[in-house]
Amino acid sequence: MASFDPLYSLSGLLVGALVGITGVGGGSLMTPLLVLLFGVHPATAVGTDLLYAAVTKSAGTAVHGIHGRINWRVVGCLAAGSVPAALLMLWMMAGVDRKSIEVAHTITTALGWLLVITAFMLVFRKQVLALAQRSMGERPPLRPATIMVLTTLLGLALGVLVTLTSVGAGALGVTVLLILYPRLDVREIVGSDIVHAVPLTFIGGMGYWMIGEIDWGMLLALLVGSIPGIIAGSLLAPKLHERTIRLVLAATLAVVAWKLLTG
């Protein structure tokens, strides 16, 4: 517990508040914050953030479950792809020198580009969805079996990306699910994505623990701040102009991404 630092708790509070206000996953904010501001090694930052996400998203799962906002078929298809992909990525991470410059560069580069995509989706998600709907409207509707296969492939991609960087399930997952399931309620899509993220991040976090990349003191300090932060953000959200906050957050993520990619 020597690594328990009140500054981690303060960071957790701020990130938790933003997650509560915008709904953007903590990985998009927490992992780069740990790497850039606190100098945490990328592998340790990813592993610790995965367990952090598993704990915080469990509360979201309970809320969506109570309100019946979970489509278990979608969750099952996603997990069918993401869980094997996560296990494969963990096996690969266990077999490399995680402290090497090459591995750190791979993680930070992947993280940087995913932050670029996240920032883009924060600003232009509606336009992307409208373009996708126009394109699909000109074609015959996809068969249910095809949609299930595509959902599983999405899960596979998320398993790789989330296990490598702790980012991707929110910005990418929700957008693609909205394209594949245009008739589902948005709240059901978001709820299903959050539920799927719990086992994915838990498996990833436990895998990083087994290969020695979890800082438990840092994790506890982050949770001490983030849990009240998420509650406060959720209460403040209806009183704030979410569009403005999303634009500021997108700009922040773009700057962070530039810093990660340019080193």
N, C-alpha and C positions, 0 to 999 in steps of 0.2 A: 504493500500500500504506500510505499515511499513515493510513488509517482502521483499521488492524489494532490492536485493543484487546484486552488480556487478559481484560477483563470480558466481552467477547463469547464468548470461549472458555469462561469459567466458566459463562455462561448456556447455551452449547451443551452443556456437560457435564451440567448439571442436566436440561435438556430431553431430551437423548439418553437419560439414565438413566430418566426417566419413560416415554419411548416404549418402551424395552426392557422395562420392568416391565408397563406397561398395554396396550401396542399402540396407544395413541391417537396419531394422526398429529401430527407435529411442528408443522404449520401452526396447529393449535388452540392451541399454546403459544407458538411462536416469534414469529409475526407480531404478536400483541398485546403480547408482551414487548418487542419492538423499538420498537413505537409508543409504549407507555406509559412504559416504563422508560428507554429510550435516546433518545426523542424523534425517532426516524427517521420520515421522511414515509411515510404509508401506502402509496403507490405503490412507493416504493423498498423498503419492508419486504416487500411482497407479491412483487415481482420477485426479490429476493435469496432469499427463503424458498422460492420455487418451484424455483430451481436447487439450493438446499440439499436440498430434498426429493427432487429427481431423483437426486442423488448418494447420499443415505442409503437411499432405497428400492431403488436398484440392488442393494445388498448383500442386501436382503430378497428380491429377485427371484431371485438366484442360489440362495439357500437353499431357497426354495419350488420352484424348477425342479429342483434335485437330488432333492427328495423327491416329485416328480411331483404337486405340489399346485396345478396351474394348469389351468383349463378354458379353452382357447383360443377356444372358441365364445363364451363369455361375454365374454372380453377383446375379441374382434373386434366384438361388438355394442356394447359400451360405447364403444370407440374410434370406431366409425362415427358416433356422436352427439357425443362429446366433442371430437374433433379439429376438426371444422368449427366447433363452437361456440367453442372456444378461439381459433381464428384470427379469427373474427368479433369476439370481445371484444377481442383485441389490436388489430385494425383500428380499433375504436371508441376504445380507449384512446389510440392514436396520434393521433387526430384531435381530442382535447380538451386543454385546459390542465390537466395533471395536478397542477400546483401550486396550483390554485384551491381555495378553501374548499369549493365545491360538490362537486368530485370527491373531496376528502379526506373530506368528510362522508358521501358515498355509500359509500365503501369501508369506513369505520369502522362505519357503521350496519349494513351487510350483514354485516360481520365479527362485530359484537356479537350479532345475532340468530342467526347460525350457531353461535356459542359457546353460546348458550342451548339450542339444539337438541342440540348435542353433549353438554352437561352432562345434559340430560334423558335422552338415549339411554344415557349411562354408568350412570345409576341405574335406568332403567325399560325397558331393551331387552328383557328377557325377557317383561315384561308386554305390551309392544307386539307382540312376535312371537306370543305366545299369543292375543291379541285378533285379530290378523290371520289366524291359522290357524283360529280358530273361525269367523270371518266367511267365509273362503274355503271352509271345510269344508261350509258350507250351500249352496254354489253348484257348478255343474258345473266340473270342472277346466279351466284355461286351455289353449287349443291351443298347441302349440309355436311356431307363427308369431306368435301374440299375445304370447307371452312374449318372443320375440326383439324385437318392435316396442317393447314396454315397456322392455326392457333398453336399447335404443338411445335411447329418450326419457330414461331415467335418465342415460345417458352425456351426452346434450345438456345436461341440467340441471347435471350435475357439471362439464362443460366451462365453463359460464358462471360457476358459483359458485367453482370452484377458480381460474380465471384472474383473477377479480375480487378474491378474498380469500385464496387459497391454502388455504382450509378447505373440507371437505365430502366428500372422497373416502372418508375412513375412517368417520366416524360415520353419515352418511347413506347412502353407497354400500353398505356392508356390510349395514346393516339392511334396505334395500329388496331387495338381492340374496337375503338369507335368506328374505324373504317370497316372492319370485318363484321361488326354487329350493329349496323345503323339503327335497328329497330329496338335495341335494348335501351332502357333508361340509363342516362349518364351516371346516375348514382349507383346503379347496379354494376356498371363497368368499373367504376372507381373502387367500389367495395370488393369486387372480385379480384381486382389487381392487388389491393392491399392484403387480402387474405392469402393470395398466392405468394406474396412477398415474404410472409412470415416464415413458412418452412424453408424457402429458398435462402433467406438471410441467416436463419438459424443453422442450417446445414453448412453454409459457407463459413459462418463465424466459428462453429465447433471444429470445422476442418482446419481453420487457421490456428485455433487453440492447440490442436493436436500437433501442428508443426512448429509451435512456439512463437506465434506472431500476435498474441493478445496481451495488451497491457491492462490488467484488471483494475488497477488504481485509476487509470485514466478513464476507463469505461464507467466506473462508479461515479467519478466526478462529473462526467458528461450527463449521466442520468439524473443526478441530483439537480442539475440546472434545467435539463431539457423537459422533464415531465411537467413541472409547473409552467414552463415556457409554452408548451403546447396547449395546456389548458387556458392560459392567459390569451394566447393568440387566437384560439377558437372563439373565446368570448369577445375579443376585440374585432374579429373579422367582419361582422355585420355592420360595424360602425365606421369602417374604413373604406376608401376607394380602392378596391382590389386591383383594378386595371393599372392604376398608377404604381402600386406596390409591385405588381408583376413586371412592369417596365423597368423599374429601378433594380429589381432582382435580376432580370435578364441582363441588364448592363453590367451589374456586378459579376455575374457568372462569366460574361464575355471577357472582362478584364482578367479574372482569375484564370480562365482558359488560356488567354494570351501569355500570362506569366508562366504557366505550366509548360506550354509548348515552346516558348522561347528560352526557358531556363534561366 
